Amino acid sequence: MERLQKVIAHAGIASRRKAEELIVDGKVKVNGKVVKELGIKVTDQDRVEVEGIPLEREEPVYLLLYKPTGVISAVKDDKGRKVVTDFFPYIKQRIYPIGRLDYDTSGILLLTNDGEFANILMHPRYEVEKSYVAKVKGIPARDKIKLLERGIQLEDGKTAPAQVKVLSVDKKKQTSIIELRIHEGRNRQVRRMLEAIGHQVVKLKREKFAFLNLNGLATGDSRELSPHEVKQLRALAQHGKQTQ
């Protein structure tokens, strides 16, 4: 038996917190009866409805994609552009990306149908670290790097401190390769952080998501996460929560 809100989250309907709100608001039925108790547990034989729609309990899937540039981090696009779920025509479950990578950014992207799992990995308070490598115009001075390391003011607020490392510089071409490690996931955050210190991003790639990397994968390749990797990600997020 599993808690009702967990079953709803695993079905990809909503995060566990949102599922709890749906239950309290009387929008969930079990075997035809409205339930408002968060402690209730259900089995595979129980019929669950969320807002009048029967719950289809999907087997959870956890996927890693090496997202190419020129692809939308969404399940569909009204302009007909390629989306990340197009790389998984063989997956029957209703998967969606965990967070997003910009259209012109490549790198590691996770997809799932597990709402609770997606929520804990996306929320900044769980402090799941992501590592980006950017090619920028110009060569940043040390005082500019320190601004990023302390946290920099953007139009939507100050960023959390970042770990920054200049990997290489090309004085002739006046370009630099910079690694940034952050745990937030605001829209176009890395690009905006670097532009805020006066360095336009030419190319951007997310190379790591927590301990996961792109080793052995080419652009557009994907693989399933192992059960151990899923457990590790949950444990990392839970550790981050406890240290708040």
Number of C-alpha atoms within 10 A of each C-alpha: 9 12 13 24 26 20 26 28 24 24 22 25 20 21 22 23 15 16 24 21 16 19 22 15 12 15 16 27 20 17 12 12 12 17 18 17 12 14 10 13 15 17 12 10 7 11 15 25 19 18 13 11 10 13 18 14 16 15 11 16 20 19 20 21 25 24 28 20 18 14 21 22 22 18 14 15 12 5 6 7 10 17 18 25 20 14 14 13 7 7 11 10 16 17 22 22 21 22 18 21 26 18 16 14 22 23 25 26 25 24 23 22 25 28 26 24 22 23 18 22 24 18 15 19 16 22 22 25 19 19 22 21 22 23 20 23 21 18 20 18 9 9 10 16 18 15 16 21 19 14 16 20 14 12 6 8 9 12 19 16 17 23 16 18 14 16 12 13 18 12 10 6 10 11 20 21 21 22 20 20 21 21 22 21 17 13 13 13 15 20 19 18 23 22 14 16 16 15 20 18 21 14 16 23 22 23 20 19 22 18 13 16 17 19 9 7 13 13 14 15 14 20 12 14 16 12 10 9 14 15 11 14 19 17 12 19 22 16 14 15 15 9 9 8
